[in-house]
Amino acid sequence: VRFAIKYEIKTVPILAENIEVKEACLMADGKTTLDNHMREGIVIKPMKEKIHRSLGRVALKIVSKEYLLKDYEDYKNE
């Protein structure tokens, strides 16, 4: 984040810090803070970057249930 600020690079919004995974899962649904549409999900990263020796950078993406099911009603009604 400091690098982005220094060079005036836009970043995605930071919605929260130091929260439990259960809370993060609840935050995955809802409207995005960037526009007036549904959020696709959220990405969780450690406060201090961690590297897994075979997988690389550690990060977890939680996809919104609403986003996953957005086309289900249209499909179901065909």
Solvent accessible surface area in square Angstrom, and as a share of the most:
residue,aa,sasa,rsa
1,V,109,0.62
2,R,212,0.77
3,F,137,0.57
4,A,12,0.09
5,I,122,0.62
6,K,147,0.62
7,Y,121,0.46
8,E,160,0.72
9,I,90,0.46
10,K,197,0.83
11,T,84,0.49
12,V,115,0.66
13,P,57,0.36
14,I,106,0.54
15,L,71,0.35
16,A,44,0.34
17,E,97,0.43
18,N,132,0.68
19,I,66,0.34
20,E,124,0.55
21,V,87,0.50
22,K,161,0.68
23,E,85,0.38
24,A,2,0.02
25,C,58,0.35
26,L,131,0.65
27,M,53,0.24
28,A,2,0.02
29,D,33,0.17
30,G,29,0.28
31,K,129,0.55
32,T,21,0.12
33,T,87,0.50
34,L,127,0.63
35,D,94,0.49
36,N,117,0.60
37,H,101,0.45
38,M,69,0.31
39,R,35,0.13
40,E,93,0.42
41,G,16,0.15
42,I,21,0.11
43,V,86,0.49
44,I,53,0.27
45,K,113,0.48
46,P,43,0.27
47,M,140,0.63
48,K,165,0.70
49,E,107,0.48
50,K,119,0.50
51,I,112,0.57
52,H,78,0.35
53,R,237,0.86
54,S,91,0.59
55,L,150,0.74
56,G,27,0.26
57,R,149,0.54
58,V,67,0.38
59,A,60,0.46
60,L,85,0.42
61,K,111,0.47
62,I,27,0.13
63,V,57,0.33
64,S,0,0.00
65,K,129,0.55
66,E,82,0.37
67,Y,70,0.27
68,L,120,0.60
69,L,111,0.55
70,K,91,0.39
71,D,87,0.45
72,Y,108,0.41
73,E,92,0.41
74,D,98,0.51
75,Y,161,0.61
76,K,108,0.46
77,N,114,0.58
78,E,176,0.79
